Amino acid sequence: MEGFDPNQLLQTITALLSTWGLKVVGAIVLFAIGRMIAGWGRKGVRAALERGKTDPTLVPFVAGLVYYLLLAFVVIAVLSMVGIQTASLVAVMGAAGLAVGLALQGTLSNFASGVLLLLFRPFKVGDYVEAAGVSGSVKAVNIFTTTLSTPDNVAIVAPNSAIWGQVIKNYAANETRRVDLVIGIGYGDDIDVAIKTVNRVLGAEGRVLTDPAPTVAVSELGDSSVNLVVRPWCRREDYWDVRFGLTRQLKEELEKAGCSIPFPQRDVHLFEEKADAA
């Protein structure tokens, strides 16, 4: 072949190898080591989260996120080693990330709220909560949504941003709860007899706690009744049974003690007008 010079080709190859060979080998070695370090980082984060009893849903996600972030830094370092300008690449990636973030800001807000819910645990699966304008037992806490089940077995799926951004009432967070009842007796009834009867009923109810002690007191003079507040304490799992049971027992025992259970009533007075004299 005319014009072909093997010596020149060999020199060109030698120059390329001398110029890029070490860089390519170094880049390959750097990528391999960086990938190993990223893998160790993922394992370390996973182990730390599992020791901290982090929610199982969050562990693989956070570990994977750490792995890919470390791997991204390794790739940028490798590209820079072989002479590729990474500043423009990072700028393009940043602009693309900003555009995606703006387009998915609602989804990202739910995601961030889900991570915070899983990290700080204002409630856990099985708790009865009131949040985002709804209430129910928590069935699942996911990255983007939380699923609740109402007492009448209706499933509610609420976005995490709506839950994290509002007040959360967790009725199962504490071991004990107070039962608040208002019992009305007639104005002609003996208040002392009514209070003694209420205390006797509370003392006979084994699920009512003695510490803190129940509160029984006159709260107000209503339109048609003298209202007593009855505030016993019980374990949280006994709340509804105690509330329903006491409501019936107090009504029956107060009637046996001679106290009336008044209901709203209105007195109507009739006046006869005299006819005008003819």
C-alpha positions as a Markdown table, in Angstrom:
| # | Residue | x | y | z |
|---|---|---|---|---|
| 1 | Met | 0.0 | 0.0 | 0.0 |
| 2 | Glu | 1.4 | 3.3 | -1.1 |
| 3 | Gly | 2.0 | 5.9 | 1.5 |
| 4 | Phe | 1.6 | 3.5 | 4.4 |
| 5 | Asp | 4.5 | 3.8 | 6.9 |
| 6 | Pro | 4.5 | 1.1 | 9.6 |
| 7 | Asn | 7.1 | 3.0 | 11.6 |
| 8 | Gln | 4.9 | 6.1 | 11.7 |
| 9 | Leu | 1.8 | 4.0 | 12.7 |
| 10 | Leu | 3.8 | 2.4 | 15.5 |
| 11 | Gln | 5.0 | 5.7 | 16.7 |
| 12 | Thr | 1.4 | 7.0 | 16.7 |
| 13 | Ile | 0.2 | 4.0 | 18.7 |
| 14 | Thr | 3.1 | 4.4 | 21.1 |
| 15 | Ala | 2.4 | 8.1 | 21.6 |
| 16 | Leu | -1.3 | 7.4 | 22.2 |
| 17 | Leu | -0.5 | 4.6 | 24.7 |
| 18 | Ser | 2.0 | 6.7 | 26.5 |
| 19 | Thr | -0.4 | 9.6 | 26.7 |
| 20 | Trp | -3.7 | 7.8 | 27.4 |
| 21 | Gly | -2.7 | 4.3 | 28.5 |
| 22 | Leu | -1.8 | 5.2 | 32.1 |
| 23 | Lys | -4.9 | 7.5 | 32.3 |
| 24 | Val | -7.2 | 4.8 | 31.1 |
| 25 | Val | -5.7 | 2.2 | 33.4 |
| 26 | Gly | -5.9 | 4.7 | 36.3 |
| 27 | Ala | -9.5 | 5.5 | 35.5 |
| 28 | Ile | -10.4 | 1.8 | 35.4 |
| 29 | Val | -8.7 | 1.2 | 38.7 |
| 30 | Leu | -10.3 | 4.3 | 40.3 |
| 31 | Phe | -13.7 | 3.2 | 39.1 |
| 32 | Ala | -13.2 | -0.3 | 40.5 |
| 33 | Ile | -12.0 | 1.0 | 43.9 |
| 34 | Gly | -14.7 | 3.7 | 44.0 |
| 35 | Arg | -17.4 | 1.1 | 43.2 |
| 36 | Met | -16.1 | -1.1 | 46.1 |
| 37 | Ile | -16.2 | 1.9 | 48.5 |
| 38 | Ala | -19.7 | 2.7 | 47.4 |
| 39 | Gly | -20.7 | -0.9 | 48.1 |
| 40 | Trp | -19.1 | -0.7 | 51.5 |
| 41 | Gly | -20.9 | 2.6 | 52.2 |
| 42 | Arg | -24.3 | 1.0 | 51.2 |
| 43 | Lys | -23.7 | -1.9 | 53.6 |
| 44 | Gly | -22.5 | 0.3 | 56.4 |
| 45 | Val | -25.6 | 2.6 | 56.1 |
| 46 | Arg | -27.9 | -0.5 | 55.9 |
| 47 | Ala | -26.3 | -2.0 | 59.0 |
| 48 | Ala | -26.5 | 1.4 | 60.9 |
| 49 | Leu | -30.2 | 1.8 | 60.0 |
| 50 | Glu | -31.0 | -1.7 | 61.0 |
| 51 | Arg | -29.2 | -1.3 | 64.4 |
| 52 | Gly | -31.2 | 1.9 | 64.9 |
| 53 | Lys | -34.5 | 0.0 | 64.2 |
| 54 | Thr | -35.4 | 2.2 | 61.3 |
| 55 | Asp | -38.5 | 1.3 | 59.4 |
| 56 | Pro | -37.8 | -1.6 | 57.0 |
| 57 | Thr | -39.4 | 0.4 | 54.2 |
| 58 | Leu | -36.8 | 3.1 | 54.5 |
| 59 | Val | -33.6 | 1.0 | 54.9 |
| 60 | Pro | -33.1 | -0.2 | 51.3 |
| 61 | Phe | -34.1 | 3.1 | 49.9 |
| 62 | Val | -31.6 | 5.1 | 52.0 |
| 63 | Ala | -28.9 | 2.5 | 51.5 |
| 64 | Gly | -29.4 | 2.6 | 47.7 |
| 65 | Leu | -29.5 | 6.4 | 47.6 |
| 66 | Val | -26.1 | 6.6 | 49.4 |
| 67 | Tyr | -24.7 | 4.0 | 47.0 |
| 68 | Tyr | -25.7 | 5.8 | 43.8 |
| 69 | Leu | -24.5 | 9.2 | 45.2 |
| 70 | Leu | -21.1 | 7.8 | 46.0 |
| 71 | Leu | -21.0 | 6.1 | 42.6 |
| 72 | Ala | -21.9 | 9.4 | 40.9 |
| 73 | Phe | -18.9 | 11.1 | 42.5 |
| 74 | Val | -16.7 | 8.2 | 41.4 |
| 75 | Val | -17.9 | 8.5 | 37.7 |
| 76 | Ile | -17.2 | 12.3 | 37.8 |
| 77 | Ala | -13.7 | 11.7 | 39.1 |
| 78 | Val | -13.1 | 9.0 | 36.5 |
| 79 | Leu | -14.2 | 11.3 | 33.6 |
| 80 | Ser | -12.0 | 14.1 | 35.0 |
| 81 | Met | -9.0 | 11.8 | 35.1 |
| 82 | Val | -9.3 | 10.9 | 31.4 |
| 83 | Gly | -9.5 | 14.6 | 30.5 |
| 84 | Ile | -13.2 | 15.1 | 30.0 |
| 85 | Gln | -14.4 | 18.4 | 31.3 |
| 86 | Thr | -17.0 | 17.7 | 34.0 |
| 87 | Ala | -18.0 | 21.2 | 34.9 |
| 88 | Ser | -20.3 | 21.6 | 31.9 |
| 89 | Leu | -21.6 | 18.0 | 32.5 |
| 90 | Val | -22.4 | 18.8 | 36.2 |
| 91 | Ala | -24.1 | 22.1 | 35.1 |
| 92 | Val | -26.3 | 20.3 | 32.6 |
| 93 | Met | -27.2 | 17.6 | 35.1 |
| 94 | Gly | -28.0 | 20.3 | 37.7 |
| 95 | Ala | -30.3 | 22.1 | 35.2 |
| 96 | Ala | -32.0 | 18.9 | 34.3 |
| 97 | Gly | -32.4 | 18.0 | 38.0 |
| 98 | Leu | -33.9 | 21.4 | 38.6 |
| 99 | Ala | -36.4 | 21.0 | 35.8 |
| 100 | Val | -37.4 | 17.6 | 36.9 |
| 101 | Gly | -37.8 | 18.9 | 40.5 |
| 102 | Leu | -40.1 | 21.7 | 39.4 |
| 103 | Ala | -42.2 | 19.3 | 37.4 |
| 104 | Leu | -42.5 | 16.8 | 40.2 |
| 105 | Gln | -42.5 | 19.1 | 43.2 |
| 106 | Gly | -45.8 | 17.6 | 44.5 |
| 107 | Thr | -44.4 | 14.1 | 44.2 |
| 108 | Leu | -41.1 | 15.1 | 45.7 |
| 109 | Ser | -42.9 | 16.8 | 48.6 |
| 110 | Asn | -44.8 | 13.6 | 49.3 |
| 111 | Phe | -41.5 | 11.7 | 49.1 |
| 112 | Ala | -39.7 | 14.0 | 51.5 |
| 113 | Ser | -42.6 | 13.9 | 53.9 |
| 114 | Gly | -42.7 | 10.1 | 53.7 |
| 115 | Val | -39.0 | 10.0 | 54.6 |
| 116 | Leu | -39.6 | 12.3 | 57.6 |
| 117 | Leu | -42.5 | 10.2 | 58.8 |
| 118 | Leu | -40.4 | 7.0 | 58.6 |
| 119 | Leu | -37.5 | 8.7 | 60.4 |
| 120 | Phe | -39.2 | 10.6 | 63.2 |
| 121 | Arg | -42.1 | 8.1 | 63.6 |
| 122 | Pro | -45.0 | 10.3 | 65.0 |
| 123 | Phe | -47.0 | 7.1 | 64.7 |
| 124 | Lys | -46.6 | 3.5 | 63.7 |
| 125 | Val | -48.7 | 0.8 | 62.0 |
| 126 | Gly | -51.6 | -0.1 | 64.2 |
| 127 | Asp | -52.0 | 3.3 | 65.9 |
| 128 | Tyr | -55.3 | 5.2 | 65.8 |
| 129 | Val | -54.5 | 8.7 | 64.6 |
| 130 | Glu | -56.2 | 11.9 | 63.3 |
| 131 | Ala | -54.3 | 13.6 | 60.5 |
| 132 | Ala | -54.9 | 15.4 | 57.2 |
| 133 | Gly | -58.6 | 15.9 | 58.2 |
| 134 | Val | -59.2 | 12.1 | 58.6 |
| 135 | Ser | -58.9 | 9.6 | 61.3 |
| 136 | Gly | -58.4 | 5.8 | 61.5 |
| 137 | Ser | -55.9 | 3.1 | 62.3 |
| 138 | Val | -52.6 | 3.2 | 60.4 |
| 139 | Lys | -52.3 | 0.3 | 58.0 |
| 140 | Ala | -49.2 | 1.2 | 56.0 |
| 141 | Val | -46.7 | 4.1 | 55.8 |
| 142 | Asn | -45.1 | 4.2 | 52.4 |
| 143 | Ile | -42.7 | 6.6 | 50.7 |
| 144 | Phe | -45.5 | 8.7 | 49.0 |
| 145 | Thr | -48.7 | 7.8 | 50.9 |
| 146 | Thr | -50.1 | 6.6 | 54.2 |
| 147 | Thr | -53.0 | 4.2 | 54.3 |
| 148 | Leu | -55.6 | 4.5 | 57.1 |
| 149 | Ser | -58.6 | 2.3 | 58.0 |
| 150 | Thr | -61.6 | 3.9 | 59.6 |
| 151 | Pro | -63.6 | 2.2 | 62.3 |
| 152 | Asp | -66.3 | 1.2 | 59.7 |
| 153 | Asn | -63.5 | -0.4 | 57.6 |
| 154 | Val | -63.1 | 2.2 | 54.9 |
| 155 | Ala | -59.6 | 2.5 | 53.5 |
| 156 | Ile | -58.2 | 6.0 | 53.2 |
| 157 | Val | -55.0 | 6.8 | 51.3 |
| 158 | Ala | -53.6 | 10.2 | 52.2 |
| 159 | Pro | -50.6 | 11.9 | 50.6 |
| 160 | Asn | -47.7 | 12.2 | 53.1 |
| 161 | Ser | -47.3 | 15.9 | 52.5 |
| 162 | Ala | -50.8 | 16.5 | 53.8 |
| 163 | Ile | -50.1 | 14.5 | 56.9 |
| 164 | Trp | -46.7 | 15.9 | 57.8 |
| 165 | Gly | -47.8 | 19.5 | 57.2 |
| 166 | Gln | -50.6 | 19.4 | 59.7 |
| 167 | Val | -51.3 | 18.6 | 63.4 |
| 168 | Ile | -51.1 | 14.8 | 64.1 |
| 169 | Lys | -53.2 | 13.4 | 66.9 |
| 170 | Asn | -52.0 | 9.9 | 68.0 |
| 171 | Tyr | -54.5 | 8.3 | 70.3 |
| 172 | Ala | -52.3 | 5.3 | 70.9 |
| 173 | Ala | -49.1 | 7.1 | 71.7 |
| 174 | Asn | -49.5 | 6.9 | 75.5 |
| 175 | Glu | -50.2 | 3.9 | 77.7 |
| 176 | Thr | -53.2 | 5.5 | 79.4 |
| 177 | Arg | -56.2 | 7.6 | 78.4 |
| 178 | Arg | -58.8 | 9.6 | 80.2 |
| 179 | Val | -62.5 | 8.9 | 79.7 |
| 180 | Asp | -64.5 | 12.2 | 79.7 |
| 181 | Leu | -68.2 | 11.8 | 80.6 |
| 182 | Val | -70.8 | 14.4 | 81.4 |
| 183 | Ile | -73.7 | 13.1 | 83.5 |
| 184 | Gly | -76.8 | 15.3 | 84.2 |
| 185 | Ile | -79.0 | 15.0 | 87.3 |
| 186 | Gly | -82.2 | 16.9 | 88.1 |
| 187 | Tyr | -82.1 | 20.1 | 90.1 |
| 188 | Gly | -84.2 | 18.4 | 92.9 |
| 189 | Asp | -81.7 | 15.5 | 93.3 |
| 190 | Asp | -79.1 | 15.2 | 96.1 |
| 191 | Ile | -75.7 | 16.1 | 94.6 |
| 192 | Asp | -73.8 | 14.2 | 97.4 |
| 193 | Val | -75.8 | 11.0 | 96.7 |
| 194 | Ala | -75.1 | 11.3 | 93.0 |
| 195 | Ile | -71.4 | 11.8 | 93.5 |
| 196 | Lys | -71.2 | 8.9 | 96.0 |
| 197 | Thr | -73.0 | 6.7 | 93.5 |
| 198 | Val | -70.7 | 7.6 | 90.7 |
| 199 | Asn | -67.6 | 6.9 | 92.8 |
| 200 | Arg | -69.0 | 3.6 | 93.8 |
| 201 | Val | -69.6 | 2.6 | 90.2 |
| 202 | Leu | -66.0 | 3.7 | 89.3 |
| 203 | Gly | -64.6 | 1.7 | 92.2 |
| 204 | Ala | -66.4 | -1.4 | 91.1 |
| 205 | Glu | -65.1 | -1.1 | 87.5 |
| 206 | Gly | -61.8 | -3.1 | 87.6 |
| 207 | Arg | -60.5 | -1.4 | 84.4 |
| 208 | Val | -60.6 | 2.0 | 85.9 |
| 209 | Leu | -57.1 | 3.0 | 87.2 |
| 210 | Thr | -56.6 | 4.4 | 90.8 |
| 211 | Asp | -53.6 | 6.4 | 89.8 |
| 212 | Pro | -54.3 | 9.0 | 88.5 |
| 213 | Ala | -57.5 | 9.1 | 90.6 |
| 214 | Pro | -60.8 | 9.7 | 88.9 |
| 215 | Thr | -62.3 | 13.1 | 89.0 |
| 216 | Val | -66.0 | 13.6 | 89.8 |
| 217 | Ala | -67.3 | 17.2 | 90.2 |
| 218 | Val | -70.1 | 19.6 | 89.4 |
| 219 | Ser | -69.1 | 21.3 | 86.2 |
| 220 | Glu | -72.1 | 23.5 | 85.4 |
| 221 | Leu | -75.7 | 24.4 | 86.0 |
| 222 | Gly | -77.4 | 23.6 | 82.8 |
| 223 | Asp | -80.7 | 24.7 | 81.4 |
| 224 | Ser | -82.5 | 21.6 | 82.7 |
| 225 | Ser | -79.8 | 19.7 | 84.7 |
| 226 | Val | -76.9 | 19.8 | 87.1 |
| 227 | Asn | -74.0 | 18.5 | 85.1 |
| 228 | Leu | -71.3 | 16.3 | 86.7 |
| 229 | Val | -68.0 | 15.6 | 85.0 |
| 230 | Val | -66.8 | 12.1 | 85.4 |
| 231 | Arg | -63.2 | 11.6 | 84.4 |
| 232 | Pro | -61.7 | 8.2 | 85.1 |
| 233 | Trp | -58.4 | 6.9 | 83.6 |
| 234 | Cys | -57.8 | 3.5 | 82.0 |
| 235 | Arg | -55.4 | 1.7 | 79.7 |
| 236 | Arg | -55.6 | 2.8 | 76.1 |
| 237 | Glu | -56.8 | -0.6 | 74.9 |
| 238 | Asp | -59.7 | -0.5 | 77.4 |
| 239 | Tyr | -60.9 | 3.0 | 76.5 |
| 240 | Trp | -64.0 | 2.2 | 74.5 |
| 241 | Asp | -65.1 | -0.7 | 76.6 |
| 242 | Val | -64.8 | 1.4 | 79.7 |
| 243 | Arg | -66.6 | 4.4 | 78.2 |
| 244 | Phe | -69.5 | 2.3 | 76.9 |
| 245 | Gly | -69.8 | 0.3 | 80.1 |
| 246 | Leu | -69.7 | 3.2 | 82.4 |
| 247 | Thr | -72.3 | 5.2 | 80.4 |
| 248 | Arg | -74.8 | 2.4 | 81.0 |
| 249 | Gln | -73.8 | 1.6 | 84.6 |
| 250 | Leu | -74.0 | 5.2 | 85.7 |
| 251 | Lys | -77.4 | 5.6 | 84.2 |
| 252 | Glu | -78.8 | 2.5 | 85.9 |
| 253 | Glu | -77.2 | 3.1 | 89.3 |
| 254 | Leu | -78.1 | 6.7 | 89.5 |
| 255 | Glu | -81.8 | 5.8 | 88.9 |
| 256 | Lys | -81.6 | 3.2 | 91.6 |
| 257 | Ala | -80.2 | 5.8 | 94.0 |
| 258 | Gly | -83.2 | 8.0 | 93.3 |
| 259 | Cys | -81.5 | 10.5 | 90.9 |
| 260 | Ser | -83.3 | 11.5 | 87.8 |
| 261 | Ile | -81.7 | 11.7 | 84.4 |
| 262 | Pro | -83.3 | 14.9 | 83.0 |
| 263 | Phe | -83.9 | 15.7 | 79.4 |
| 264 | Pro | -84.3 | 19.1 | 77.8 |
| 265 | Gln | -87.7 | 20.5 | 78.4 |
| 266 | Arg | -89.6 | 23.8 | 77.9 |
| 267 | Asp | -92.4 | 25.2 | 80.0 |
| 268 | Val | -95.2 | 26.8 | 78.0 |
| 269 | His | -97.4 | 29.3 | 79.8 |
| 270 | Leu | -100.8 | 30.1 | 78.4 |
| 271 | Phe | -102.6 | 33.4 | 79.2 |
| 272 | Glu | -106.2 | 33.9 | 78.4 |
| 273 | Glu | -107.0 | 37.3 | 77.1 |
| 274 | Lys | -110.3 | 38.8 | 78.1 |
| 275 | Ala | -112.6 | 39.8 | 75.3 |
| 276 | Asp | -113.2 | 43.5 | 74.9 |
| 277 | Ala | -116.5 | 44.7 | 76.3 |
| 278 | Ala | -119.1 | 45.1 | 73.6 |
